[in-house]
Amino acid sequence: MQPRYERALDNLEAIPSIQLAHYPTPIEELLNLRAALGEGPRLLIKRDDTISFALGGNKVRKAEIYAARAQADGADMLVTVGGLQSNHCRVTAATAAKLGMKCLLVINGARPQSPAANTLLDLLLGAEIQYVASREEREPAMRAAAERLRSEGRRPLEIPLGASTPLGAVAFTRAVGEVLDQIAPPDVIVHSSSSGGTQAGLVAGCRLLGLHTRVIGISADEPAGELQARVTSLVAGIGDLLGTDGAALAAARPIEVDDRFVGPGYGIASPASIEAQRLIARTEAIVVDHTYTAKALAGLIALVRERRFRTTDTVLYWHTGGQIGVFA
């Protein structure tokens, strides 16, 4: 810990949350994958795919903070947005069910004739779903729906895409401390980055704790420049939320985003993601999805093959869940 951030870390621990799952999630060594890649750095995996609530994934950590906010605000309904196979929407629907609340999901895409994977679970969990044609229509539709609900006497809490706000992102600022209770600080963390909250939380956590750990986000959809700007803004917001200089926290080191593995588009498999998915399944019996985790893993594999890491490095691949998407 850096002494100048002691107050910020105290404020971090004081942010209310409702525990929905059991922690810590495991950290395992990827010995077989490392051997298949011809050695290279030490490879570890953080298994947020094993989170015990609502079939897991990184969105559960953020949902725990928003659950506390919903109760504090006296909300009786959670409203959020996402794509057809959104892990965030599935976890939001599960959180609402757990809290005894209603849930409205604004989802872009055509209503599926035979719901599967996350879309099936959304319905099973009791969510009401409103479909819109495009990603650009989601946020306006959510705001309009929330206003309508308020006019009807409901008390909805609006949760932005992926809960990727400074408030949601601090869940991963806390998660850095969880890792340090399990292992020595890794040299690098590699993970899937899309709406930016997970990466911002990890970056802020490493900086607040004085770690030299690099955090590399493998973009699932956005150009690197756009995602870097979003993560930078979120890190600054986390700093401000915790009572420290957010701009200085965000500017401490460059934000690292690699956008070479988006492939044909968001949620669409690429040759690299297919190889990564098969390789980790056949070497470690771990399942990843093409929307997020297989593309992040493809990025990690390429970085190892390109010798971007030292053989003495410890690289932690953060499995953010989403394996349900395999069954879409």
N, C-alpha and C positions, 0 to 999 in steps of 0.2 A: 504494500500500500504506500502511495505517496502521501506524506503528511498533509499537503495542501488539499487533498481530496477526502480527508477524514470525515468532514461534515457531510459531504456529498454521499459518501457510503453509508453514513448513519441515516440520511434521508432516504436512501434507496431501501434500506431494510424496513423503514417505517411505512412504506407504501402498502396499503391494504391489499390483500388477495385472499381468495378462497381456494384452499387446496382441493383439487379435483382428482389428483393422481398421486402415485407413489414415486418418490425420488430418493437417491439419485438414479438416473437412467444409467445402464452399464456402459463402461468403456472396455472394448475388447481389442486384442491385437490381431491384425490381418496378416498373419504369417504366410498363409497360402497365396494370397493375392500378391504380396511382396515378392515371393519366389517366382510367381508366374510373370511378373514384370522384370525379372532379372535383377533382383535385389533393389538397390536404391535406398531411400530413407526408410526409417522405421515408420510403419503405417498403423494407426489406431483408428477406431471408429467409435463415435458417441451415438448410442442407440436410442435416439428419441422416437424411433419407430416402435419401440417397446412400451411407450407410455401406456398406462393401464386404463385411461379414460377414453371412451368413444373411439376405440381402435387407433388411438395414438396420434403422433405427429407433433411437430413443433408448435402448432397453433394452440395446443392445450395450455402451454405456459402463458401465452398472452391472454387466453380466455379466463384464466384464474384471476387476473387483475381486473378485467372488464366485468367479471361476475361480481366482484366486490363493489365496483363503481355502480353497477346496476342496482344492487341492494341499497347502497348509500343514497342513491338518487330516488329511491322509491319506484323504480321502473317495474312495469308488469309485462314488458315485451321487449325482445331483442330484435333489431332490424339491421341487416347487413347486405353486402353485395359480393358477387363472385361469378366464376364461370361454371359451366355445367358440372365439372368434376372438382369443384373447389373443396379442398380440405378445410379451409377456414369456415365455409358455410356449414359443412357437416359438424364441425366442433361447436360452432355457435348454436346450431339446432340442439345439439346434445346438452350444452350448457343451459339453455333455456328450459329443456325438459328437467334437468337436475334441480334447477331453482324453482320449478313450478310456474314458469312463465310461458307465454306464447312466443312464437318466432315467425318472422317474415323474412324470406330470402328473395332478393332481387337478383336474378340470374340472367346473364346474356346467352342467347342461343335458342334453338327451337326446342319446344317441349318434346322430350323423347317419348316415342310410342311404348317402349319397354324400358323403364328406368333401370339402371344398373349401377353398381359400385356406389359412389358418393351420392348420386341423384336418388338412388333407391333408399339409401340410409337417411337422407334428408326427409323423405316422406315417412319412413318408418318411425323417425323421431318426432313426427307430428308437425313439422314446419309447413307453413303456407308458402307457396312459391309463386312469384310473379316473374314472368319471362319478358325480357326486352331483346331487341334485335342486335344491339351492339354494345361493346364495352363502354363507349362514350355515353350511352343512355343510362347506365346503371346508377351513378351518383344522383343525377337529377330525379330519377324515378324513386330512389330511396328517400330523398328529402320530401318529395311530394307525398309519398305513402305515409311518412312519419307525421306530416302536417294533417293528413286526413285522419290518421289514428288519433291524434290529439284532439281534433274537432269532435271525435266520437267519444271522448272521455278516457281514452287509453293513455298510458304513460310509457311510450317507447324510448329505448336507448338506441341511438344510431351508432353503429360500429363501422368505421371506414374499412376499405378493402384490406384484408389480411390483418386487421387490428394493427396496422403498421403506422402507429402514431408514437410520439415519445412515451406516452403512458404504456402502450402495449409493448414497445421495444425494450423497456427496462426489465421485462421478464428475462431477456437474454443477457442483460447486464448482470443480473443476479446469477444466471446460469454459468457465467465464467467462474464465479466463486465455487459453484458446485464441482466444476472440473478440477479446480485446484485442491479440493478435498480428496480427489481420487488419484491424481497424477501430478508430476512436476509440470510446470508450464510448458506446453508444446511450442515448438518453433513456428509452426504454421497451423492455422485452421482453414480448411476448405469446405465450402458448403454451397447450397443452391440459394441464389438471391433473385428475388422478383419484385415484390412490393417494398423491399428494403429494410423492413423492421428487424428481422433476425440479424442481418449483417450490422445494422446500426447498434443494436444492443451488444453484440459481441465486441465490436470496435470500442464502444464506450467502456465496457467492462474491462477490457485489456488495458486501456489507457488509465482508467481510474485506479487500477491495481498496480500500475507501474510495470506491466509486462512488455516484453519486446516481441510478443507473438504477432506474426503477420496474419491478417484475416483476409482471405481471398474469396470473394463472391463469384460464383460461376452463374452468369445471367441465364435465366430461363426464357427471357423474352425481350428485354429492353436493350437498346444500344448502351455500351459501357458508359459513355458520357452522361446520358440521362440518369442512369442508375447511380452513378457516382454522385451526381448532384443531389438526388433524393436522399441517399444515405448520409451525405454530409449535413443536409438540413435536419435530418432526424437525430444525428449525433449532437448537433448544436441544441436541438430541442430537449434531448435527454439531459444535457448539462444544465440548461436553464431550469428544467423541472427539478433537478436535484440541488439547486442553489449554488451552482458554480458557473464559471464563465464558459457558456456553451460554444461560443465562436472559437475560443482558444482550444477547447477540447476537440472540436471538429478539425481544426487546422494543425493538430499536433503532428500528424503524418498523413501521407496520401491515402485515399481510399482505393483499394485494389479490386477491380472488377474485370473479369475476362468474359467477353461476349462471343467467343469463337464457337460455342457449342450449342447455340440456339437451334441450329439446323433449319429444317423447312418452316418452322414456326412454333408458337407456343403449344405445348401439349402434343406435338407431332414427333414421332420417333425419327431419329437420324441413324445412319450407319454407326456412328461413334457411340450413341446411347444404347443401341442394340448390342454392340460388342460389350460395353460396360455392364449392362444388365446381365448378360449371359456369363461374363467372366466372374462377377462376384457371386452369382448364384452357384456356379459350378466349382468355385474354390472355397467359398465361405458359407454357403447356404443362406445367404442374405438376399432379400428381395428389394429392388428399387423400381421406381416408376419412371416413365418417359417424360412426364411433364417437368419434374424437378430433379429428383435424386439421381436418375441415370445420367442426366446431362451433367450434373455436378461431378459425378463419379468419372464420366468421360473426360472432364476437365482435369481432374486429379491424375488420371492415367496418362494423359498427354503431357502434363507437367513433369511427371516422373520420367517418362520416356525421353523428354527433351532435356533431361538432367538440369531442371530448374532448381532442384533441391540438393543440398549436400547429403552425402551418405550418413553423416552424423546427425542429421536433422530428425526430429520427431514431428510427423505430420498427422494431424487429427482430422479425419473426415467426419463431418457432423451430419448424420443421417436424420433428415428432418421429417421423415415419414412419407405418407402418400402412397404407400404400396397398394392401397385399395384400388388405385387407378389402373392397376394391372388387369382388373376384372371388368373394366368399362367396355 
